[in-house]
Amino acid sequence: MSIKKHSITLFGAAALSLSLTGCSVFDWLIYKPDVPQGNYMEKQQVEKLRVQMTKEQVEYILGRPVLRDSFSDNTWYYVYHYKSGRDASIIHKELILNFTGDTLTSVTGDYELSAEFATPLDQSSLPEITSLADDKGDLEPLNPEVRPDTKPLVEEQKPQELNNTKQDKQPR
């Protein structure tokens, strides 16, 4: 084999190996979208759960589950899977709800439950809002502050002024 053919073969092999490794070198230039899948749940949503809630109440708070057990409708699975396009990191969270009949009995998974989870909904109390009550005990509405120096951006014309300007514009 001549030196010319040998050098062309060697050059071709080097070019091929560089082109294959070049993809990984410029990988950071390629846009890869984030991929969220499943039910994204906020911490506040999960903290609203209480034992003995009905299935309808749970579905109102968390939305429809990703998966309901095929053999019994008493286990609901809320799964969230997120893969970042930039660094390929993965976040995976699960919340498994168990019902007895139509009422919620237990919750397991990656989310923290509130301290009041064991208190049934009908026995739990709402936070006090006494600071908004006036002397009579009535609640005052929360109105936004009114600035005294506000002026309209455009002056409105009164109906008489509109008629006068129309008459002035008519040809005589």
Backbone as ProteinMPNN parsed JSONL, in Angstrom:
{"seq_chain_A": "MSIKKHSITLFGAAALSLSLTGCSVFDWLIYKPDVPQGNYMEKQQVEKLRVQMTKEQVEYILGRPVLRDSFSDNTWYYVYHYKSGRDASIIHKELILNFTGDTLTSVTGDYELSAEFATPLDQSSLPEITSLADDKGDLEPLNPEVRPDTKPLVEEQKPQELNNTKQDKQPR", "coords_chain_A": {"N_chain_A": [[0.843, -1.166, 0.0], [0.537, 2.186, -0.828], [2.068, 5.211, 0.418], [0.452, 7.425, 0.12], [-2.184, 6.395, -0.042], [-2.331, 5.217, 2.438], [-2.073, 7.434, 4.123], [-4.437, 8.827, 3.47], [-6.38, 7.022, 4.344], [-5.785, 6.999, 7.072], [-6.267, 9.693, 7.644], [-9.023, 9.797, 7.06], [-10.038, 8.056, 9.031], [-9.357, 9.488, 11.321], [-10.884, 11.822, 10.911], [-13.464, 10.735, 11.0], [-13.573, 9.751, 13.661], [-13.286, 12.167, 15.071], [-15.608, 13.495, 14.248], [-17.585, 11.926, 15.409], [-17.062, 12.223, 18.15], [-17.371, 14.913, 18.335], [-20.042, 15.589, 18.638], [-20.639, 15.233, 21.339], [-19.025, 17.161, 22.434], [-20.162, 19.6, 21.699], [-22.569, 19.443, 22.888], [-23.789, 21.04, 24.838], [-24.723, 23.187, 23.443], [-27.038, 22.482, 22.224], [-30.529, 22.779, 22.364], [-32.582, 21.479, 24.819], [-35.706, 20.623, 25.894], [-37.401, 21.079, 29.094], [-39.017, 18.397, 30.747], [-41.919, 17.953, 32.187], [-44.037, 15.68, 33.872], [-47.115, 14.201, 34.855], [-48.838, 14.799, 37.995], [-48.366, 17.898, 39.256], [-47.922, 19.106, 42.424], [-48.483, 21.513, 44.895], [-47.072, 22.303, 48.099], [-48.934, 23.438, 49.81], [-51.348, 22.427, 48.883], [-51.264, 19.712, 49.587], [-51.16, 19.959, 52.33], [-53.756, 20.625, 52.93], [-55.18, 18.314, 53.06], [-57.222, 16.074, 54.935], [-58.0, 13.514, 57.283], [-60.71, 11.282, 56.745], [-61.865, 12.692, 54.649], [-63.937, 12.949, 51.735], [-63.858, 11.219, 48.544], [-64.486, 12.978, 46.494], [-63.905, 15.461, 47.654], [-61.136, 15.246, 47.999], [-60.34, 14.996, 45.349], [-61.101, 17.482, 44.432], [-59.258, 19.131, 45.719], [-56.659, 18.117, 44.99], [-56.856, 17.394, 42.307], [-57.39, 15.13, 39.496], [-56.188, 11.814, 39.966], [-53.109, 10.359, 38.717], [-53.079, 7.641, 38.459], [-55.346, 5.087, 39.187], [-55.929, 2.324, 41.248], [-56.263, -0.721, 39.589], [-57.582, -2.975, 40.543], [-58.878, -2.289, 42.848], [-60.752, 0.542, 43.681], [-59.842, 2.007, 45.733], [-57.306, 2.998, 46.127], [-55.306, 5.629, 45.283], [-52.95, 7.095, 43.093], [-50.738, 9.706, 42.941], [-48.409, 10.994, 40.908], [-45.409, 12.646, 40.143], [-43.085, 13.57, 37.776], [-40.134, 15.002, 36.758], [-37.902, 16.053, 34.351], [-35.015, 17.752, 33.806], [-33.995, 19.68, 31.062], [-31.579, 20.937, 30.714], [-29.509, 20.029, 32.557], [-30.128, 17.389, 32.86], [-31.113, 16.483, 35.276], [-33.267, 14.77, 37.574], [-36.43, 14.896, 39.07], [-38.509, 13.2, 41.16], [-41.589, 12.546, 42.522], [-43.992, 11.112, 44.711], [-47.35, 10.482, 45.781], [-49.454, 8.644, 47.662], [-52.701, 7.723, 48.156], [-54.969, 6.221, 50.355], [-58.155, 4.849, 50.601], [-61.054, 4.023, 52.522], [-63.891, 2.661, 51.663], [-65.618, 5.447, 50.921], [-64.095, 7.34, 52.143], [-61.09, 9.077, 53.097], [-58.299, 7.455, 54.447], [-55.51, 7.008, 54.861], [-52.3, 8.426, 54.014], [-49.401, 8.229, 52.099], [-46.027, 8.852, 51.029], [-43.868, 11.191, 49.281], [-44.384, 13.742, 50.179], [-44.826, 16.069, 52.872], [-47.226, 15.82, 55.412], [-49.725, 17.907, 56.963], [-49.799, 18.916, 60.437], [-52.325, 18.721, 61.338], [-53.542, 16.664, 59.976], [-54.609, 14.284, 61.038], [-56.87, 15.171, 62.301], [-60.281, 15.153, 61.785], [-62.131, 16.689, 59.104], [-64.577, 17.915, 59.781], [-64.169, 18.478, 62.452], [-62.051, 20.194, 62.59], [-60.909, 23.59, 62.852], [-61.378, 26.846, 61.426], [-59.005, 29.461, 60.739], [-58.851, 32.293, 62.946], [-60.354, 35.471, 62.326], [-60.449, 37.975, 63.623], [-59.256, 40.433, 63.571], [-60.208, 41.897, 61.459], [-62.729, 42.678, 62.09], [-65.207, 45.13, 62.953], [-66.41, 47.471, 65.491], [-69.027, 46.58, 65.939], [-68.885, 43.934, 65.383], [-69.126, 43.162, 62.82], [-67.689, 42.23, 59.697], [-65.268, 44.137, 57.991], [-64.934, 45.181, 54.645], [-62.058, 44.549, 52.582], [-60.806, 47.047, 51.042], [-58.975, 48.541, 48.378], [-56.432, 51.071, 48.83], [-57.32, 54.474, 48.378], [-56.123, 56.964, 46.407], [-55.947, 60.416, 46.948], [-55.069, 62.253, 45.072], [-55.542, 61.376, 42.507], [-56.153, 61.626, 39.05], [-58.113, 61.551, 36.09], [-56.835, 60.066, 33.09], [-57.722, 60.901, 30.598], [-59.794, 63.539, 29.76], [-63.27, 63.522, 29.983], [-65.815, 64.436, 27.714], [-68.733, 66.345, 28.115], [-72.177, 65.535, 27.251], [-73.423, 67.785, 26.003], [-71.25, 69.278, 25.089], [-70.251, 67.52, 23.193], [-72.268, 67.567, 21.244], [-72.073, 70.251, 20.426], [-69.497, 70.303, 19.272], [-69.894, 68.581, 17.119], [-71.73, 69.999, 15.605], [-70.197, 72.191, 14.914], [-68.387, 71.087, 13.163], [-69.873, 70.425, 10.912], [-70.445, 71.169, 7.486], [-71.391, 74.351, 6.144]], "CA_chain_A": [[0.0, 0.0, 0.0], [1.385, 3.37, -0.942], [1.994, 6.157, 1.532], [-0.667, 8.318, -0.144], [-3.407, 5.693, 0.348], [-2.241, 5.016, 3.884], [-2.361, 8.713, 4.786], [-5.86, 9.133, 3.245], [-7.119, 6.149, 5.254], [-5.551, 7.505, 8.419], [-6.988, 10.967, 7.746], [-10.456, 9.472, 7.098], [-10.334, 7.486, 10.349], [-9.281, 10.588, 12.296], [-12.05, 12.686, 10.692], [-14.64, 10.012, 11.486], [-13.567, 9.722, 15.127], [-13.554, 13.534, 15.543], [-17.02, 13.846, 14.014], [-18.405, 11.209, 16.385], [-16.878, 12.819, 19.475], [-17.752, 16.32, 18.26], [-21.418, 15.762, 19.111], [-20.646, 15.365, 22.788], [-18.332, 18.398, 22.792], [-21.083, 20.711, 21.49], [-23.873, 19.047, 23.431], [-24.353, 22.13, 25.63], [-25.335, 24.151, 22.533], [-28.316, 21.95, 21.749], [-31.642, 23.048, 23.282], [-33.372, 20.325, 25.231], [-36.764, 21.164, 26.764], [-37.735, 20.418, 30.351], [-40.132, 17.475, 30.545], [-42.705, 17.645, 33.383], [-45.091, 14.695, 33.634], [-47.899, 13.807, 36.021], [-49.529, 15.801, 38.804], [-47.534, 18.777, 40.062], [-48.686, 19.531, 43.595], [-47.852, 22.427, 45.832], [-47.074, 21.88, 49.506], [-50.184, 23.92, 50.41], [-52.432, 21.525, 48.506], [-51.165, 18.482, 50.381], [-51.464, 20.309, 53.717], [-55.208, 20.748, 53.088], [-55.788, 16.983, 53.214], [-57.624, 15.665, 56.277], [-58.549, 12.171, 57.364], [-62.158, 11.18, 56.567], [-62.368, 13.466, 53.505], [-64.51, 12.102, 50.689], [-63.078, 11.175, 47.309], [-64.774, 14.203, 45.753], [-63.171, 16.551, 48.286], [-59.718, 15.055, 47.685], [-60.164, 15.294, 43.931], [-61.229, 18.933, 44.302], [-58.018, 19.749, 46.204], [-55.456, 17.658, 44.29], [-57.089, 17.066, 40.908], [-57.523, 13.693, 39.229], [-54.92, 11.091, 40.129], [-52.503, 9.801, 37.515], [-53.395, 6.219, 38.384], [-56.208, 4.476, 40.206], [-55.655, 0.896, 41.278], [-57.174, -1.446, 38.701], [-58.332, -4.006, 41.239], [-59.777, -1.644, 43.804], [-60.75, 1.989, 43.469], [-59.557, 2.609, 47.026], [-55.934, 3.487, 46.179], [-55.022, 6.607, 44.23], [-51.537, 7.43, 42.974], [-50.366, 10.989, 42.35], [-46.993, 10.865, 40.589], [-44.843, 13.774, 39.415], [-41.75, 13.263, 37.273], [-39.611, 16.173, 36.046], [-36.533, 15.88, 33.855], [-34.48, 19.019, 33.327], [-33.336, 19.564, 29.772], [-30.235, 21.513, 30.76], [-28.518, 19.183, 33.225], [-30.681, 16.031, 32.914], [-31.465, 16.071, 36.635], [-34.617, 14.217, 37.641], [-37.176, 15.01, 40.322], [-39.606, 12.229, 41.148], [-42.338, 12.582, 43.773], [-45.213, 10.299, 44.719], [-48.285, 10.61, 46.892], [-50.372, 7.503, 47.563], [-53.848, 7.906, 49.044], [-55.764, 5.014, 50.58], [-59.519, 5.12, 51.036], [-61.906, 2.933, 52.977], [-65.194, 3.094, 51.177], [-65.552, 6.748, 50.253], [-63.367, 8.298, 52.989], [-59.635, 9.0, 53.125], [-57.817, 6.881, 55.701], [-54.066, 7.189, 55.054], [-51.543, 9.033, 52.922], [-47.961, 7.984, 52.157], [-45.332, 9.403, 49.874], [-42.748, 12.106, 49.425], [-44.83, 15.036, 50.672], [-45.118, 16.126, 54.301], [-48.609, 16.138, 55.748], [-49.833, 18.903, 58.026], [-49.975, 18.349, 61.778], [-53.764, 18.547, 61.545], [-54.078, 15.644, 59.072], [-55.379, 13.298, 61.798], [-58.11, 15.791, 62.756], [-61.275, 15.135, 60.707], [-62.471, 18.001, 58.557], [-65.692, 18.528, 60.515], [-63.717, 18.876, 63.784], [-61.004, 21.21, 62.5], [-61.448, 24.951, 62.871], [-60.76, 27.798, 60.519], [-58.262, 30.484, 61.471], [-59.625, 33.446, 63.412], [-60.163, 36.715, 61.591], [-61.019, 39.025, 64.466], [-58.62, 41.725, 63.315], [-60.948, 42.613, 60.43], [-64.065, 43.019, 62.576], [-65.344, 46.459, 63.533], [-66.964, 47.489, 66.851], [-70.284, 45.821, 65.98], [-68.62, 42.523, 65.116], [-69.242, 42.923, 61.38], [-66.413, 42.265, 58.986], [-65.1, 45.246, 57.07], [-64.31, 44.716, 53.397], [-60.7, 45.002, 52.335], [-60.771, 47.857, 49.836], [-57.648, 49.113, 48.141], [-56.298, 52.466, 49.228], [-57.705, 55.436, 47.353], [-55.242, 58.113, 46.439], [-56.75, 61.613, 46.719], [-54.567, 63.069, 43.975], [-55.703, 60.701, 41.223], [-56.888, 62.357, 38.026], [-58.268, 60.701, 34.912], [-55.854, 60.298, 32.045], [-58.382, 61.601, 29.508], [-60.977, 64.264, 30.21], [-64.479, 63.183, 29.244], [-66.623, 65.57, 27.315], [-70.139, 66.211, 28.465], [-72.984, 65.366, 26.042], [-73.662, 69.064, 25.331], [-70.017, 69.638, 24.399], [-70.149, 66.659, 22.019], [-73.19, 68.086, 20.229], [-71.523, 71.5, 19.913], [-68.362, 70.026, 18.395], [-70.417, 67.989, 15.891], [-72.346, 71.07, 14.81], [-69.129, 73.036, 14.403], [-67.691, 70.383, 12.092], [-70.742, 70.273, 9.763], [-70.275, 72.258, 6.513], [-72.563, 75.229, 6.028]], "C_chain_A": [[0.897, 1.241, 0.0], [1.152, 4.301, 0.25], [0.792, 7.085, 1.359], [-1.982, 7.674, 0.302], [-3.447, 5.5, 1.864], [-2.58, 6.307, 4.638], [-3.822, 9.118, 4.6], [-6.716, 8.285, 4.182], [-6.978, 6.623, 6.7], [-6.297, 8.821, 8.653], [-8.505, 10.739, 7.835], [-10.868, 8.92, 8.453], [-10.309, 8.571, 11.42], [-10.487, 11.511, 12.16], [-13.322, 12.026, 11.218], [-14.688, 10.001, 13.004], [-13.819, 11.112, 15.705], [-15.017, 13.921, 15.349], [-17.935, 13.133, 15.007], [-18.26, 11.803, 17.782], [-17.274, 14.285, 19.489], [-19.164, 16.569, 18.756], [-21.449, 15.968, 20.623], [-19.948, 16.644, 23.238], [-19.286, 19.575, 22.703], [-22.483, 20.412, 22.016], [-24.547, 20.173, 24.204], [-25.009, 23.192, 24.752], [-26.726, 23.73, 22.078], [-29.392, 22.211, 22.794], [-32.4, 21.756, 23.556], [-34.441, 20.835, 26.191], [-36.887, 20.394, 28.072], [-38.968, 19.555, 30.108], [-40.823, 17.217, 31.887], [-43.818, 16.666, 33.025], [-45.821, 14.408, 34.933], [-48.544, 14.982, 36.707], [-48.517, 16.618, 39.598], [-48.392, 19.288, 41.208], [-47.855, 20.463, 44.453], [-47.955, 21.86, 47.243], [-48.396, 22.268, 50.176], [-51.361, 23.014, 50.065], [-52.436, 20.289, 49.396], [-51.502, 18.773, 51.844], [-52.965, 20.467, 53.967], [-55.892, 19.398, 53.305], [-56.077, 16.695, 54.684], [-58.173, 14.243, 56.194], [-60.078, 12.274, 57.29], [-62.71, 12.131, 55.515], [-62.956, 12.496, 52.49], [-63.619, 12.147, 49.453], [-63.281, 12.445, 46.489], [-64.004, 15.388, 46.333], [-61.681, 16.45, 47.965], [-59.452, 15.412, 46.233], [-60.291, 16.789, 43.662], [-59.921, 19.621, 44.694], [-56.823, 19.397, 45.319], [-55.632, 17.451, 42.793], [-57.208, 15.56, 40.733], [-56.181, 12.99, 39.397], [-54.406, 10.572, 38.79], [-52.954, 8.359, 37.332], [-54.322, 5.838, 39.525], [-55.98, 2.975, 40.108], [-56.71, 0.158, 40.455], [-58.075, -2.413, 39.453], [-59.226, -3.443, 42.336], [-59.629, -0.146, 43.632], [-60.38, 2.731, 44.75], [-58.106, 3.08, 47.184], [-55.702, 4.406, 44.987], [-53.545, 6.953, 44.271], [-51.392, 8.782, 42.277], [-48.852, 10.947, 42.156], [-46.57, 12.098, 39.795], [-43.407, 13.431, 39.049], [-41.293, 14.442, 36.422], [-38.171, 15.905, 35.641], [-36.094, 17.207, 33.253], [-33.762, 18.799, 32.002], [-31.9, 20.028, 29.81], [-29.222, 20.545, 31.364], [-28.983, 17.74, 33.409], [-30.936, 15.545, 34.338], [-32.934, 15.658, 36.655], [-35.185, 14.433, 39.032], [-38.36, 14.062, 40.206], [-40.282, 12.247, 42.515], [-43.618, 11.77, 43.613], [-46.05, 10.632, 45.937], [-49.33, 9.516, 46.687], [-51.457, 7.678, 48.605], [-54.618, 6.606, 49.14], [-57.109, 5.409, 51.165], [-60.126, 3.849, 51.599], [-63.323, 3.358, 52.631], [-65.021, 4.384, 50.408], [-64.712, 7.755, 51.034], [-61.867, 8.017, 53.002], [-59.172, 8.468, 54.481], [-56.32, 7.106, 55.921], [-53.43, 7.762, 53.8], [-50.066, 8.706, 53.139], [-47.321, 8.619, 50.937], [-44.256, 10.388, 50.249], [-43.127, 13.484, 49.962], [-45.095, 14.967, 52.172], [-46.572, 16.519, 54.511], [-48.627, 17.184, 56.853], [-50.035, 18.191, 59.371], [-51.442, 18.064, 62.057], [-54.366, 17.475, 60.651], [-54.978, 14.661, 59.823], [-56.689, 13.866, 62.338], [-59.118, 15.77, 61.611], [-61.693, 16.551, 60.326], [-63.588, 18.678, 59.341], [-65.289, 18.966, 61.919], [-62.627, 19.947, 63.75], [-61.649, 22.588, 62.419], [-60.697, 25.817, 61.879], [-59.99, 28.831, 61.324], [-59.151, 31.668, 61.836], [-59.304, 34.675, 62.572], [-60.782, 37.876, 62.366], [-60.418, 40.385, 64.175], [-59.373, 42.541, 62.277], [-62.329, 43.074, 60.905], [-64.074, 44.431, 63.148], [-65.978, 46.352, 64.918], [-68.229, 46.644, 66.978], [-70.068, 44.327, 65.75], [-68.752, 42.176, 63.649], [-67.855, 42.994, 60.739], [-66.385, 43.446, 58.026], [-64.455, 44.726, 55.794], [-62.908, 45.295, 53.25], [-60.67, 45.735, 50.999], [-59.372, 48.4, 49.623], [-57.622, 50.588, 48.54], [-56.663, 53.37, 48.054], [-56.791, 56.639, 47.486], [-56.052, 59.367, 46.129], [-56.29, 62.411, 45.5], [-54.733, 62.412, 42.605], [-56.566, 61.541, 40.296], [-57.028, 61.43, 36.826], [-57.233, 61.062, 33.855], [-56.434, 61.111, 30.891], [-59.62, 62.277, 30.079], [-62.165, 63.865, 29.346], [-65.218, 64.456, 28.891], [-68.069, 65.302, 27.697], [-70.96, 66.108, 27.185], [-73.237, 66.677, 25.301], [-72.431, 69.499, 24.544], [-69.834, 68.804, 23.14], [-71.043, 67.176, 20.905], [-72.64, 69.365, 19.619], [-70.361, 71.259, 18.958], [-68.827, 69.382, 17.094], [-71.023, 69.06, 14.993], [-71.277, 71.966, 14.208], [-68.436, 72.402, 13.194], [-68.542, 70.246, 10.827], [-70.522, 71.44, 8.8], [-71.556, 73.072, 6.401], [-72.76, 75.685, 4.649]], "O_chain_A": [[1.881, 1.32, 0.736], [0.167, 4.18, 0.979], [0.178, 7.489, 2.347], [-2.802, 8.325, 0.949], [-4.506, 5.614, 2.481], [-3.277, 6.282, 5.652], [-4.399, 9.71, 5.513], [-7.682, 8.788, 4.755], [-7.951, 6.64, 7.453], [-6.881, 9.038, 9.715], [-9.189, 11.416, 8.602], [-11.927, 9.272, 8.972], [-11.144, 8.574, 12.324], [-11.056, 11.94, 13.164], [-14.164, 12.694, 11.817], [-15.752, 10.224, 13.582], [-14.496, 11.235, 16.726], [-15.598, 14.6, 16.195], [-18.96, 13.687, 15.404], [-19.24, 11.879, 18.523], [-17.492, 14.848, 20.561], [-19.456, 17.658, 19.25], [-22.212, 16.796, 21.122], [-20.247, 17.16, 24.315], [-19.233, 20.469, 23.548], [-23.457, 21.059, 21.628], [-25.775, 20.248, 24.219], [-25.774, 24.016, 25.254], [-27.5, 24.558, 21.596], [-29.203, 21.908, 23.972], [-32.801, 21.042, 22.637], [-34.104, 21.43, 27.214], [-36.529, 19.219, 28.155], [-39.859, 19.939, 29.35], [-40.377, 16.361, 32.652], [-44.467, 16.811, 31.989], [-45.205, 14.375, 35.998], [-48.774, 16.028, 36.099], [-47.879, 16.095, 40.512], [-49.468, 19.842, 40.984], [-46.674, 20.222, 44.699], [-48.824, 21.037, 47.533], [-48.918, 21.523, 51.006], [-52.275, 22.853, 50.874], [-53.482, 19.873, 49.895], [-52.071, 17.92, 52.525], [-53.396, 20.443, 55.12], [-57.06, 19.35, 53.691], [-55.282, 17.027, 55.563], [-58.731, 13.829, 55.178], [-60.655, 13.265, 57.737], [-63.919, 12.363, 55.486], [-62.519, 11.349, 52.399], [-62.741, 13.002, 49.333], [-62.343, 12.932, 45.858], [-63.504, 16.228, 45.584], [-61.037, 17.462, 47.689], [-58.45, 16.056, 45.921], [-59.647, 17.306, 42.749], [-59.524, 20.597, 44.057], [-56.055, 20.282, 44.939], [-54.639, 17.342, 42.074], [-57.136, 14.805, 41.703], [-55.146, 13.528, 39.003], [-55.176, 10.373, 37.851], [-53.182, 7.903, 36.212], [-54.107, 6.217, 40.676], [-55.853, 2.426, 39.013], [-57.908, 0.394, 40.614], [-59.211, -2.647, 39.042], [-60.224, -4.063, 42.707], [-58.524, 0.37, 43.459], [-60.579, 3.942, 44.847], [-57.719, 3.518, 48.267], [-55.879, 4.01, 43.835], [-52.957, 7.09, 45.344], [-51.871, 8.968, 41.158], [-48.101, 10.871, 43.128], [-47.279, 12.539, 38.89], [-42.611, 13.048, 39.907], [-41.978, 14.837, 35.479], [-37.328, 15.573, 36.474], [-36.712, 17.719, 32.32], [-33.009, 17.837, 31.848], [-31.08, 19.564, 29.019], [-28.189, 20.269, 30.755], [-28.293, 16.95, 34.053], [-30.971, 14.34, 34.587], [-33.738, 16.137, 35.856], [-34.52, 14.189, 40.038], [-39.124, 14.131, 39.243], [-39.643, 11.997, 43.538], [-44.236, 11.739, 42.549], [-45.53, 11.012, 46.986], [-50.005, 9.474, 45.658], [-51.172, 7.772, 49.799], [-54.89, 5.961, 48.128], [-57.187, 6.201, 52.104], [-59.761, 2.742, 51.205], [-63.878, 4.285, 53.221], [-64.359, 4.418, 49.37], [-64.621, 8.914, 50.631], [-61.435, 6.867, 52.928], [-59.593, 8.959, 55.529], [-55.899, 7.367, 57.048], [-53.938, 7.61, 52.689], [-49.543, 8.887, 54.238], [-47.987, 8.889, 49.937], [-43.789, 10.421, 51.387], [-42.245, 14.315, 50.177], [-45.533, 13.938, 52.685], [-47.081, 17.437, 53.867], [-47.655, 17.328, 57.594], [-50.396, 17.015, 59.419], [-51.763, 17.251, 62.923], [-55.59, 17.375, 60.567], [-56.009, 14.248, 59.292], [-57.541, 13.102, 62.792], [-58.833, 16.324, 60.55], [-61.614, 17.48, 61.13], [-63.549, 19.892, 59.545], [-66.005, 19.759, 62.531], [-62.316, 20.543, 64.781], [-62.787, 22.73, 61.974], [-59.542, 25.557, 61.541], [-60.304, 29.05, 62.494], [-60.091, 31.997, 61.111], [-58.164, 34.898, 62.164], [-61.551, 38.662, 61.812], [-61.025, 41.403, 64.506], [-59.2, 43.758, 62.213], [-63.02, 43.791, 60.182], [-63.096, 44.881, 63.746], [-66.074, 45.253, 65.465], [-68.47, 46.053, 68.03], [-71.001, 43.54, 65.913], [-68.519, 41.032, 63.258], [-66.977, 43.727, 61.194], [-67.366, 43.717, 57.333], [-63.528, 43.918, 55.852], [-62.616, 46.388, 53.734], [-60.525, 45.113, 49.946], [-58.661, 48.688, 50.586], [-58.655, 51.256, 48.579], [-56.358, 53.073, 46.899], [-56.7, 57.253, 48.549], [-56.781, 59.387, 45.138], [-57.076, 63.183, 44.95], [-54.118, 62.857, 41.636], [-57.583, 62.098, 40.709], [-56.148, 60.607, 36.575], [-56.813, 62.214, 33.742], [-55.731, 61.913, 30.277], [-60.4, 61.654, 30.799], [-62.075, 63.869, 28.118], [-65.246, 65.42, 29.657], [-68.555, 64.174, 27.611], [-70.499, 66.544, 26.13], [-73.261, 66.678, 24.07], [-72.561, 70.034, 23.443], [-69.328, 69.3, 22.134], [-70.628, 67.221, 19.747], [-72.731, 69.551, 18.405], [-70.251, 71.94, 17.939], [-68.213, 69.614, 16.053], [-70.852, 69.033, 13.774], [-71.445, 72.454, 13.09], [-67.956, 73.109, 12.308], [-67.993, 69.976, 9.759], [-70.42, 72.585, 9.24], [-72.66, 72.546, 6.544], [-73.7, 76.43, 4.373]]}, "name": "protein", "num_of_chains": 1, "seq": "MSIKKHSITLFGAAALSLSLTGCSVFDWLIYKPDVPQGNYMEKQQVEKLRVQMTKEQVEYILGRPVLRDSFSDNTWYYVYHYKSGRDASIIHKELILNFTGDTLTSVTGDYELSAEFATPLDQSSLPEITSLADDKGDLEPLNPEVRPDTKPLVEEQKPQELNNTKQDKQPR"}
